[in-house]
Amino acid sequence: MNGKLTIILGPMFAGKSTYIINEVKHYNSSDILVIKHLSDDRYQQNSIVSHDNISCPCIPYKTLSDMINNENVKLRDVKTIFIDEAQFFSDLYDKVLYLILVRKINVVLVGLDGDFERKAFGDGDLLKLIPLASYVHKFISKCYICGQDAPFTKRLIASKEQIIVGGANIYQPACEEHFPNT
């Protein structure tokens, strides 16, 4: 039997990191691996930290290959891998396939479904994995202007760079009406 893939998507401030922090409490810590992308240094380098400052330990990696090839990581003992900021991993698609199909490990991917222009990150690997997922959940936040459902992340600063890691000083959740950067 293959590993199961679960994908948690949504804008910033929708509770995605809180989801991971709460989920890992239900597992035996020796059976899981919790990782995030190395670029996410907003709070603590070796923790996933929610915007309300709740945290759980994790290991940061630049690529999933780095994790898979790390001799200190004993994948044979791991039943579930939680991956926060999944959209930033450049080798996400191929390595997740390897983990679920070859290693038979359950994988939970958590990340942004779109950037500040509502486009996929990089090659869109996170979105390409949706057809392979057993479960897909889109979390919604509340619009920073009107409080309505906010499925998008709005950038508050002028920059065309796709990736700028930041918090509420740079990004806010926005509804359809308040999303346009006009």
C-alpha positions as CSV (number, residue, x, y, z in Angstrom):
1,M,0.0,0.0,0.0
2,N,1.2,3.5,-0.9
3,G,1.6,6.4,1.6
4,K,-1.3,8.8,1.7
5,L,-0.9,12.4,0.6
6,T,-2.9,15.2,2.3
7,I,-2.7,18.8,1.1
8,I,-3.6,21.8,3.1
9,L,-3.8,25.0,1.1
10,G,-4.8,28.6,1.7
11,P,-3.7,32.2,2.1
12,M,-1.6,33.6,4.8
13,F,-3.2,33.9,8.2
14,A,-5.7,31.0,7.5
15,G,-4.4,28.7,10.2
16,K,-2.3,26.4,8.2
17,S,0.7,26.3,10.5
18,T,-1.6,26.0,13.5
19,Y,-3.0,22.9,11.8
20,I,0.4,21.3,11.7
21,I,1.2,22.3,15.3
22,N,-2.1,20.8,16.5
23,E,-1.8,17.6,14.3
24,V,1.6,16.6,15.4
25,K,0.3,16.3,19.0
26,H,-1.7,13.2,17.9
27,Y,1.4,11.3,16.7
28,N,4.1,9.4,18.4
29,S,7.1,11.7,17.9
30,S,9.4,8.8,16.9
31,D,7.0,8.1,13.9
32,I,6.9,11.5,12.4
33,L,9.2,14.1,10.8
34,V,8.3,17.8,10.7
35,I,10.1,20.0,8.3
36,K,9.8,23.4,6.7
37,H,11.6,25.3,4.0
38,L,14.9,26.9,5.1
39,S,13.8,30.3,3.8
40,D,11.1,30.6,6.4
41,D,13.0,32.4,9.1
42,R,10.3,34.8,10.3
43,Y,10.2,33.5,13.8
44,Q,12.5,30.6,14.8
45,Q,14.7,28.7,12.4
46,N,14.0,25.2,14.0
47,S,10.3,25.6,14.7
48,I,7.1,26.0,12.9
49,V,5.5,29.0,14.6
50,S,2.0,30.2,14.1
51,H,1.2,33.9,13.8
52,D,-0.1,33.8,17.4
53,N,3.3,32.5,18.5
54,I,2.4,28.8,19.1
55,S,5.2,26.5,17.9
56,C,6.5,23.0,17.4
57,P,10.0,21.8,16.6
58,C,11.0,21.1,13.0
59,I,14.0,20.7,10.8
60,P,14.6,23.3,8.0
61,Y,15.7,22.2,4.6
62,K,16.4,23.9,1.3
63,T,15.3,20.9,-0.8
64,L,13.5,17.6,0.0
65,S,16.6,15.9,-1.5
66,D,18.6,17.3,1.3
67,M,16.2,15.7,3.8
68,I,16.1,12.4,1.9
69,N,19.9,12.2,1.6
70,N,20.6,13.2,5.2
71,E,22.1,10.2,6.8
72,N,20.8,11.4,10.2
73,V,17.2,11.1,9.0
74,K,16.0,7.5,9.3
75,L,13.2,7.4,6.8
76,R,12.6,3.6,7.5
77,D,11.3,4.7,11.0
78,V,9.1,7.5,9.7
79,K,5.4,6.9,9.1
80,T,4.3,10.5,8.4
81,I,6.2,13.6,7.2
82,F,4.7,17.1,7.7
83,I,6.0,19.7,5.3
84,D,5.3,23.4,6.0
85,E,5.8,26.0,3.3
86,A,5.7,23.2,0.8
87,Q,5.4,25.7,-2.1
88,F,9.0,26.8,-1.7
89,F,10.5,23.3,-2.3
90,S,11.9,23.2,-5.9
91,D,11.9,19.4,-5.9
92,L,8.5,18.9,-4.3
93,Y,6.7,16.9,-7.0
94,D,9.3,14.2,-7.6
95,K,10.3,13.8,-4.0
96,V,6.8,13.6,-2.7
97,L,6.1,10.9,-5.3
98,Y,9.2,9.0,-4.1
99,L,8.1,9.3,-0.4
100,I,4.5,8.1,-1.0
101,L,5.0,5.6,-3.7
102,V,8.4,4.1,-3.0
103,R,9.0,4.7,0.7
104,K,5.2,4.3,1.5
105,I,5.3,7.3,3.9
106,N,2.2,9.4,4.5
107,V,2.9,13.0,3.6
108,V,1.1,16.1,4.7
109,L,1.9,19.2,2.6
110,V,0.9,22.6,3.9
111,G,1.4,25.7,1.8
112,L,0.1,28.7,-0.1
113,D,-2.0,27.8,-3.1
114,G,-1.1,31.1,-4.9
115,D,1.2,34.0,-4.7
116,F,0.4,37.7,-4.4
117,E,-0.8,37.7,-8.0
118,R,-2.9,34.5,-7.6
119,K,-0.3,32.5,-9.6
120,A,1.3,29.2,-8.7
121,F,4.7,29.2,-7.1
122,G,7.6,28.1,-9.2
123,D,6.5,25.2,-11.4
124,G,3.3,24.8,-9.5
125,D,4.4,21.5,-8.0
126,L,2.2,21.8,-5.0
127,L,-0.9,22.2,-7.2
128,K,0.2,19.4,-9.5
129,L,0.1,17.0,-6.6
130,I,-3.6,17.6,-6.0
131,P,-4.7,14.7,-8.3
132,L,-2.6,12.3,-6.2
133,A,-3.9,13.5,-2.8
134,S,-6.3,11.5,-0.7
135,Y,-7.4,14.7,1.0
136,V,-7.3,18.3,0.0
137,H,-8.4,21.1,2.3
138,K,-8.5,24.8,1.4
139,F,-8.4,27.0,4.5
140,I,-9.8,30.5,4.3
141,S,-8.9,33.6,6.4
142,K,-10.8,36.8,7.0
143,C,-10.3,39.9,4.9
144,Y,-8.1,42.4,6.6
145,I,-10.4,45.2,5.4
146,C,-14.0,43.9,5.7
147,G,-13.8,40.7,7.6
148,Q,-15.4,38.6,4.9
149,D,-14.0,35.3,3.7
150,A,-10.5,35.8,2.3
151,P,-9.1,33.1,0.0
152,F,-6.2,35.3,-1.3
153,T,-3.0,36.7,0.0
154,K,-2.5,40.4,-0.8
155,R,1.0,41.9,-0.8
156,L,1.1,45.4,0.8
157,I,4.5,46.5,-0.5
158,A,5.5,47.3,-4.1
159,S,7.6,44.5,-5.5
160,K,7.2,42.1,-8.4
161,E,9.5,39.4,-6.8
162,Q,7.5,36.3,-6.5
163,I,9.0,35.2,-3.2
164,I,9.5,37.6,-0.3
165,V,9.2,35.9,3.1
166,G,7.3,38.1,5.5
167,G,4.4,38.5,7.9
168,A,1.6,41.0,8.5
169,N,3.9,43.9,7.6
170,I,4.1,42.6,4.0
171,Y,1.0,40.4,3.5
172,Q,-2.7,40.3,4.5
173,P,-5.6,38.0,3.6
174,A,-8.0,39.6,1.2
175,C,-11.5,38.9,-0.2
176,E,-12.2,39.2,-3.9
177,E,-13.3,42.8,-3.6
178,H,-10.2,43.9,-1.6
179,F,-7.6,41.8,-3.4
180,P,-6.8,44.0,-6.4
181,N,-3.5,45.9,-5.9
182,T,-4.9,49.2,-7.1
